[in-house]
Amino acid sequence: MKSYPDWMKLNPKSQYCLALTLLGSTLGFASDPPLESMLVTANAPVEQARNWLEDRNAISSGDMQLQQPLDINQLLDGIEGVYVSREGGPGGVNSVSIRGAEPNFTVVLVDGVALNDPTNTRGGSFDTSTVSPDHVSRVELIKGPHSLAYGSDALAGVVKLITAPDREERTSLRFYSEAQQYGAARHSGSATLANERHALSVQATREDSGSVWQGSSRALTEGAAHYRFGLENTLLQIGGRHADFEKVAYPEQSGGPEFSRNDDRDRSDGRDQTAYLSGELSPSENWRLADRDTSQKISRPNSAAADSRPICTILISLITRTHGSTC
């Protein structure tokens, strides 16, 4: 004897009511709005290179004091997988290339502020000659794509130049002056007033390549100020940087002073202004909350592109473990 489901034993009127009930429930579920997707990423300004799993190189202040580099190129050119080019002498375009990629795929940060120039001939690379190495206390270089944390331009890697004082900074006064033939000169100075909680640092640099290179010259004036306030579980930092530069060089592919058909040269004047504000709170040993605000303005009067590009970004980060894993 065949057995039938209980609902088939109902009379036609009851079956009709049951069908309407099920249909109404289905339509009710279908009319609910879809859930919005949410993507949460974390990017904490961790300073220790050992806390990262990717391929990273770090140059400490001690290494820089031993090397005494004349420019940023000398700092980066010795790192494996990094090529720094300087075309046309000091007044030409300097660029950084990581693992053979185009220079515009390397993001350069100075105290956490991106300084890639969208108006240059490299399609948005960073000109290393617009930053003096005299006040760079630490360099970190990350190889490989990091577009999620640093933007779509970071396909080849990231270069971090740090000039702000760290927790170990002490009161100091430094001055350096150098003069060469043909009008070349280099002067820099810095003053730092620091104790266990506070640190105030002021930096200034003036560089002039003179006429050492035929048809190519560069003059850079740079100043920066930083303030740090720190407690056992709290850190607050604020700072700004201002740089003016003037560069003259023969056009690219012109052949230089020996093969150029005329003596016309490209002139590049510019101004970079950056500012940052960051704070950190560590409620426990394995938890840290960090917030960083940055502002950037690039001015290139002789460029056909936009004269200025203000940028303001906010990063709020939460890390769960001191070895670098994030949630």
C-alpha positions as CSV (number, residue, x, y, z in Angstrom):
1,M,0.0,0.0,0.0
2,K,1.4,3.4,-1.0
3,S,2.0,6.1,1.5
4,Y,1.6,9.8,0.7
5,P,2.9,12.9,2.4
6,D,0.6,14.5,5.0
7,W,0.1,17.6,2.8
8,M,-1.3,15.5,0.0
9,K,-4.0,14.2,2.4
10,L,-5.4,17.7,2.7
11,N,-8.5,18.7,0.8
12,P,-8.1,21.0,-2.2
13,K,-9.0,24.1,-0.2
14,S,-6.4,23.4,2.4
15,Q,-3.8,22.7,-0.2
16,Y,-4.5,26.0,-1.9
17,C,-4.1,28.0,1.4
18,L,-0.8,26.2,2.1
19,A,0.5,27.1,-1.4
20,L,-0.3,30.8,-0.9
21,T,1.4,30.7,2.5
22,L,4.6,29.2,1.1
23,L,4.6,31.6,-1.9
24,G,4.2,34.7,0.4
25,S,7.1,33.5,2.5
26,T,9.3,33.1,-0.6
27,L,8.4,36.6,-1.8
28,G,9.1,38.1,1.6
29,F,12.6,36.6,1.7
30,A,13.2,37.7,-1.9
31,S,12.2,41.3,-1.2
32,D,14.7,41.7,1.6
33,P,17.6,44.1,0.6
34,P,20.9,42.4,-0.1
35,L,23.6,42.8,2.5
36,E,26.3,45.4,1.8
37,S,29.8,44.0,1.4
38,M,32.4,45.5,3.6
39,L,36.2,45.2,3.2
40,V,38.3,46.0,6.2
41,T,42.1,46.4,5.9
42,A,44.7,47.3,8.4
43,N,48.0,49.2,7.9
44,A,49.8,50.1,11.1
45,P,53.0,52.2,10.9
46,V,55.2,49.5,12.3
47,E,58.8,50.6,12.3
48,Q,60.7,47.3,13.0
49,A,61.6,45.6,9.8
50,R,61.6,42.2,11.5
51,N,57.8,42.5,12.1
52,W,57.1,42.1,8.4
53,L,57.0,38.9,6.4
54,E,57.7,40.5,3.0
55,D,61.2,41.1,1.5
56,R,62.4,44.2,3.3
57,N,65.7,46.0,3.7
58,A,66.5,48.6,6.4
59,I,69.3,51.1,6.7
60,S,69.9,52.4,10.2
61,S,71.3,55.7,11.3
62,G,74.5,54.0,12.3
63,D,74.9,52.6,8.8
64,M,74.3,56.1,7.3
65,Q,76.9,57.7,9.6
66,L,79.5,55.2,8.4
67,Q,78.6,55.7,4.7
68,Q,78.2,59.5,4.7
69,P,76.2,59.5,1.4
70,L,76.2,62.5,-0.8
71,D,72.6,61.8,-2.1
72,I,69.8,59.4,-1.8
73,N,71.0,57.5,-4.8
74,Q,74.1,56.3,-2.9
75,L,71.8,55.0,0.0
76,L,69.6,52.9,-2.3
77,D,71.9,51.9,-5.1
78,G,73.7,49.2,-3.0
79,I,70.5,47.3,-2.1
80,E,69.9,44.1,-4.1
81,G,67.2,44.5,-6.7
82,V,67.2,48.3,-6.6
83,Y,68.5,50.5,-9.4
84,V,68.8,54.3,-9.0
85,S,69.4,56.2,-12.2
86,R,70.6,59.8,-12.7
87,E,70.3,61.0,-16.2
88,G,71.8,64.3,-17.3
89,G,73.8,65.1,-14.2
90,P,72.5,66.7,-11.0
91,G,69.9,68.7,-12.9
92,G,68.5,65.6,-14.6
93,V,65.7,63.3,-13.5
94,N,66.7,60.9,-10.7
95,S,64.5,57.8,-10.3
96,V,64.3,54.5,-8.3
97,S,63.5,51.2,-10.0
98,I,62.8,48.0,-7.9
99,R,63.1,44.6,-9.5
100,G,63.3,46.0,-13.0
101,A,59.8,47.7,-12.9
102,E,59.2,51.2,-14.2
103,P,60.1,54.0,-11.7
104,N,56.5,55.1,-11.4
105,F,55.6,51.8,-9.8
106,T,57.7,52.6,-6.8
107,V,56.1,54.7,-4.0
108,V,58.4,56.9,-2.0
109,L,57.3,58.1,1.4
110,V,59.0,60.8,3.5
111,D,57.8,60.6,7.1
112,G,54.8,58.7,5.8
113,V,53.8,61.2,3.1
114,A,53.9,60.1,-0.5
115,L,56.0,62.3,-2.7
116,N,55.6,60.8,-6.2
117,D,55.4,63.5,-8.8
118,P,52.7,63.0,-11.5
119,T,54.1,65.8,-13.6
120,N,57.6,64.4,-14.4
121,T,58.6,62.5,-17.5
122,R,58.6,59.2,-15.7
123,G,54.8,59.1,-15.4
124,G,54.6,59.7,-11.7
125,S,57.9,58.6,-10.2
126,F,59.9,60.3,-7.4
127,D,62.9,62.4,-8.1
128,T,65.4,61.5,-5.4
129,S,67.4,64.7,-5.9
130,T,64.6,66.7,-4.3
131,V,65.4,65.3,-0.8
132,S,68.7,65.7,1.1
133,P,70.2,62.7,2.8
134,D,71.6,64.8,5.7
135,H,68.5,64.5,7.9
136,V,67.4,61.0,6.9
137,S,67.8,58.9,10.0
138,R,66.5,55.7,8.7
139,V,65.5,54.1,5.4
140,E,63.2,51.1,4.8
141,L,62.6,49.5,1.5
142,I,59.8,47.0,0.8
143,K,60.0,44.9,-2.4
144,G,57.0,43.5,-4.2
145,P,53.4,44.7,-4.8
146,H,51.7,46.5,-1.9
147,S,48.9,48.3,-3.6
148,L,46.4,47.4,-0.9
149,A,48.3,49.4,1.7
150,Y,50.0,52.1,-0.3
151,G,47.9,52.6,-3.4
152,S,47.8,51.4,-6.9
153,D,51.2,52.8,-7.8
154,A,53.0,50.5,-5.3
155,L,53.3,47.6,-7.8
156,A,57.1,47.2,-7.5
157,G,57.7,48.3,-3.9
158,V,57.9,51.1,-1.4
159,V,60.7,53.3,-0.1
160,K,60.4,54.9,3.3
161,L,62.6,57.8,4.2
162,I,62.3,58.7,7.9
163,T,63.6,62.1,9.2
164,A,61.4,62.4,12.3
165,P,63.0,61.7,15.7
166,D,62.4,58.4,17.3
167,R,62.0,57.4,21.0
168,E,65.8,57.1,21.4
169,E,66.6,60.6,20.2
170,R,68.5,62.8,22.6
171,T,69.3,66.5,22.8
172,S,71.9,67.3,20.2
173,L,73.2,70.0,17.9
174,R,74.7,69.2,14.5
175,F,76.2,71.3,11.7
176,Y,77.9,70.4,8.5
177,S,79.4,72.6,5.9
178,E,81.3,71.7,2.7
179,A,82.6,73.8,-0.2
180,Q,84.1,72.6,-3.4
181,Q,85.5,74.0,-6.6
182,Y,83.3,75.6,-9.3
183,G,80.8,76.9,-6.7
184,A,79.6,73.6,-5.3
185,A,78.6,73.8,-1.7
186,R,76.6,71.8,0.9
187,H,75.4,73.1,4.3
188,S,73.1,71.5,6.8
189,G,72.2,71.8,10.4
190,S,69.8,70.3,12.9
191,A,68.9,71.0,16.5
192,T,67.0,68.5,18.8
193,L,65.7,69.1,22.3
194,A,64.5,65.9,23.8
195,N,63.8,64.2,27.1
196,E,61.9,61.0,28.1
197,R,58.5,62.4,27.0
198,H,59.1,65.3,24.6
199,A,61.2,65.7,21.5
200,L,61.4,68.8,19.3
201,S,63.6,68.8,16.2
202,V,64.4,71.5,13.6
203,Q,66.3,70.7,10.4
204,A,67.6,72.9,7.5
205,T,69.7,72.1,4.4
206,R,71.1,74.1,1.4
207,E,72.8,72.3,-1.5
208,D,74.2,73.7,-4.7
209,S,76.0,71.7,-7.4
210,G,77.6,74.7,-8.9
211,S,79.1,74.3,-12.4
212,V,80.9,71.0,-11.8
213,W,78.8,69.4,-14.5
214,Q,78.7,71.1,-17.8
215,G,75.2,72.2,-18.6
216,S,73.6,70.6,-15.6
217,S,73.0,72.1,-12.1
218,R,70.8,71.7,-9.1
219,A,70.0,73.9,-6.0
220,L,68.0,72.6,-3.1
221,T,66.7,74.4,0.0
222,E,65.0,72.2,2.5
223,G,63.6,72.7,6.0
224,A,61.6,70.5,8.4
225,A,60.3,70.5,12.0
226,H,59.0,67.6,14.1
227,Y,57.5,67.3,17.5
228,R,57.0,64.0,19.5
229,F,55.2,63.4,22.8
230,G,55.3,60.0,24.2
231,L,54.1,58.1,27.3
232,E,54.3,54.5,28.2
233,N,51.3,53.5,26.1
234,T,50.8,56.7,24.0
235,L,52.6,58.4,21.2
236,L,51.8,61.6,19.4
237,Q,53.8,63.0,16.5
238,I,53.4,66.1,14.3
239,G,55.7,67.5,11.7
240,G,56.1,69.3,8.4
241,R,58.6,69.7,5.5
242,H,59.2,72.4,3.0
243,A,61.6,72.1,0.0
244,D,62.4,74.4,-2.9
245,F,64.6,73.2,-5.8
246,E,65.9,74.5,-9.1
247,K,67.3,72.2,-11.8
248,V,68.8,72.8,-15.2
249,A,69.8,70.1,-17.6
250,Y,69.9,69.2,-21.3
251,P,66.7,67.5,-22.5
252,E,66.6,63.7,-22.4
253,Q,67.7,62.0,-25.6
254,S,69.5,65.3,-26.7
255,G,73.0,63.9,-26.5
256,G,74.1,66.2,-23.7
257,P,76.6,69.1,-24.2
258,E,78.7,67.0,-26.7
259,F,76.1,65.9,-29.1
260,S,73.2,68.3,-28.6
261,R,72.3,70.4,-31.7
262,N,71.7,73.5,-29.7
263,D,72.3,74.8,-26.2
264,D,68.7,74.8,-25.1
265,R,68.2,73.2,-21.7
266,D,65.2,72.2,-19.6
267,R,64.5,74.1,-16.4
268,S,62.7,72.5,-13.6
269,D,61.6,74.5,-10.6
270,G,59.4,73.1,-7.8
271,R,58.2,73.2,-4.3
272,D,57.1,70.4,-2.0
273,Q,55.1,70.9,1.1
274,T,54.1,68.1,3.4
275,A,52.6,67.7,6.9
276,Y,51.6,64.8,9.0
277,L,49.9,64.1,12.3
278,S,50.0,60.6,13.9
279,G,48.9,59.0,17.2
280,E,49.3,55.6,18.7
281,L,47.6,54.0,21.7
282,S,48.7,50.6,23.1
283,P,46.1,49.4,25.7
284,S,48.0,46.1,26.1
285,E,51.2,44.4,24.9
286,N,49.6,42.8,21.9
287,W,47.1,45.5,20.8
288,R,47.7,48.9,19.3
289,L,45.4,51.5,17.7
290,A,47.1,54.0,15.3
291,D,45.8,56.9,13.3
292,R,47.7,58.9,10.8
293,D,46.7,62.0,8.8
294,T,48.9,63.4,6.0
295,S,48.8,66.3,3.6
296,Q,50.8,67.0,0.5
297,K,51.1,69.8,-2.0
298,I,53.4,69.6,-5.1
299,S,54.0,72.7,-7.1
300,R,55.7,72.6,-10.6
301,P,55.3,76.1,-12.3
302,N,57.2,75.0,-15.4
303,S,55.2,71.8,-15.9
304,A,52.3,71.5,-18.4
305,A,50.4,69.4,-15.9
306,A,48.5,70.8,-12.9
307,D,50.5,73.2,-10.7
308,S,49.6,71.7,-7.4
309,R,48.0,68.5,-6.1
310,P,46.8,68.5,-2.6
311,I,46.2,65.2,-1.0
312,C,44.8,64.3,2.4
313,T,44.6,60.7,3.6
314,I,43.5,59.1,6.8
315,L,44.6,55.7,7.9
316,I,43.1,54.0,10.9
317,S,44.8,50.8,11.8
318,L,44.4,48.1,14.4
319,I,47.0,45.3,14.8
320,T,46.5,42.3,17.0
321,R,50.0,40.9,17.5
322,T,53.4,42.5,17.8
323,H,54.9,40.3,15.1
324,G,52.8,42.0,12.4
325,S,49.7,40.0,11.7
326,T,46.6,42.1,11.2
327,C,42.8,41.8,11.4
